Amino acid sequence: MFDLKWLFPKRKGASASSVDEWAKPNDDVMLMAITHEREDQDALRQIADGFGWKISIADSAEGAIALLQSHPVPLVICDRDLPGEDWREALARIASLPQSICVLLASGVVDEYLWNEVVQNHGYDVVTKPFRKDDVKRAVTFAWSWSGWAGGRGAEAGSK
């Protein structure tokens, strides 16, 4: 995962000593995970539950798109290795939805080339697999503050 603290303004009176001081998601964090791997689903559920975040799980990009159309969320963690669909196509389909959705790509291999490709394909960042609590928290915290949904502004703040 890449450290993107420099992209975000500090909160008044905060120092740069910890991620928690840069942006804190409130108790209303909502995210979706798109992965067919049960181990990844369980890990993300456990991490989300530990922070009090609301999470929904989709086994495929197709299922995720259907859920996002009826129940939009500001954050999506999308597995790089989706069955039947390339992750680039999934990101493009998510980006075409009417609301702004911040997408984090989950991958076992993370490098600058992949990160650049994610950003070029309407993604926000890359999260390393296997999931570690601190890595997921950092990525979700930054993405949440960027998404426009932070502070309880809801779907209207995330509209394109």
C-alpha positions in Angstrom: 0.0 0.0 0.0 1.3 3.5 -0.8 1.3 6.2 1.8 -0.9 9.0 0.5 -1.1 11.3 3.6 0.3 14.2 1.6 -2.9 14.2 -0.5 -5.1 15.0 2.5 -5.2 18.2 4.5 -4.6 17.8 8.2 -7.4 18.3 10.6 -7.1 21.4 12.7 -4.6 20.8 15.4 -3.6 17.4 14.2 0.0 16.2 13.7 1.2 13.9 11.0 2.2 11.3 13.6 -0.6 8.8 12.8 -3.1 7.8 10.2 -5.9 8.2 12.8 -5.2 11.9 13.1 -5.5 12.5 9.3 -9.0 11.3 8.8 -11.3 9.3 11.0 -14.2 7.5 9.5 -17.3 7.9 11.6 -19.5 5.0 12.8 -21.4 5.2 9.5 -18.7 3.7 7.3 -20.3 1.6 4.6 -18.4 -0.5 2.2 -18.8 -3.5 -0.2 -16.3 -6.2 -0.9 -16.3 -8.0 -4.2 -14.5 -11.3 -3.9 -15.4 -14.9 -4.4 -12.7 -16.1 -1.9 -14.5 -17.1 1.3 -11.3 -16.5 3.3 -11.1 -12.9 2.1 -14.8 -12.4 2.8 -14.4 -13.7 6.3 -11.3 -11.6 6.9 -13.0 -8.4 5.7 -16.1 -9.1 7.7 -14.0 -9.6 10.8 -12.1 -6.3 10.2 -15.2 -4.4 9.4 -17.0 -5.7 12.5 -14.0 -4.8 14.7 -14.3 -1.2 13.6 -18.1 -1.1 13.6 -18.2 -0.6 9.8 -21.2 -1.9 7.7 -20.1 -4.2 5.0 -21.9 -6.1 2.2 -20.3 -8.9 0.2 -20.7 -9.7 -3.5 -19.3 -12.8 -5.1 -19.0 -11.3 -8.5 -18.8 -7.9 -10.2 -22.3 -8.6 -11.7 -23.8 -9.1 -8.3 -22.0 -6.0 -7.0 -23.3 -3.8 -9.7 -26.9 -4.9 -9.1 -26.5 -4.2 -5.3 -24.8 -0.8 -5.9 -27.6 0.3 -8.2 -30.2 -0.2 -5.5 -28.0 0.3 -2.4 -25.1 2.6 -3.2 -22.1 2.6 -0.8 -19.1 5.0 -1.0 -16.4 2.4 -0.8 -15.7 -0.9 -2.6 -12.9 -3.3 -2.1 -12.6 -5.2 -5.4 -10.5 -8.4 -5.7 -8.0 -8.3 -8.6 -8.8 -11.9 -9.4 -12.5 -11.9 -10.1 -13.9 -15.0 -11.8 -15.3 -14.3 -15.3 -14.4 -10.6 -15.4 -11.3 -8.6 -15.6 -10.8 -6.2 -12.6 -10.4 -3.3 -15.1 -13.9 -4.0 -16.6 -15.3 -4.1 -13.0 -13.8 -0.8 -12.1 -15.1 0.8 -15.4 -18.6 -0.5 -14.7 -18.5 0.8 -11.1 -17.2 4.2 -12.4 -20.2 4.4 -14.8 -22.7 4.3 -12.0 -24.4 7.7 -11.2 -22.9 8.0 -7.7 -19.2 8.4 -7.0 -17.8 5.2 -5.5 -14.2 5.0 -4.3 -12.7 1.6 -5.3 -9.8 -0.1 -3.6 -8.3 -3.0 -5.5 -7.2 -6.0 -3.4 -4.2 -7.8 -4.7 -1.5 -10.2 -3.5 1.0 -8.4 -5.6 1.3 -4.7 -5.2 3.8 -2.4 -7.0 3.8 1.0 -8.5 2.8 -0.3 -11.9 -0.4 -1.8 -10.5 -1.1 1.3 -8.5 -0.8 3.5 -11.6 -3.0 1.1 -13.5 -5.6 1.2 -10.8 -5.7 5.0 -10.8 -5.9 5.1 -14.6 -8.9 2.8 -14.4 -10.9 5.0 -11.9 -9.6 3.2 -8.8 -8.3 4.9 -5.7 -5.7 2.6 -4.1 -4.4 -0.9 -3.7 -4.8 -3.0 -0.6 -2.4 -6.0 -0.1 -3.7 -9.5 0.4 -3.8 -11.3 2.7 -5.7 -8.6 4.5 -4.2 -7.1 7.5 -6.3 -5.0 9.9 -3.9 -2.0 9.8 -3.6 -1.9 6.0 -7.3 -2.2 5.5 -8.0 0.5 8.2 -5.5 2.9 6.6 -6.9 2.4 3.1 -10.5 2.7 4.2 -9.8 5.7 6.4 -8.2 7.7 3.5 -10.8 6.5 1.0 -13.6 7.4 3.3 -12.4 10.9 3.8 -11.9 11.3 0.0 -15.3 9.8 -0.9 -17.4 12.8 0.1 -19.6 10.6 2.3 -17.6 11.3 5.5 -19.5 13.3 8.1 -22.8 11.6 7.4 -23.5 13.5 4.2 -24.8 10.3 2.5 -25.4 9.4 -1.1 -26.2 12.9 -2.2 -22.6 14.0 -1.4 -21.3 11.1 -3.5 -23.4 11.9 -6.6 -21.5 12.7 -9.8 
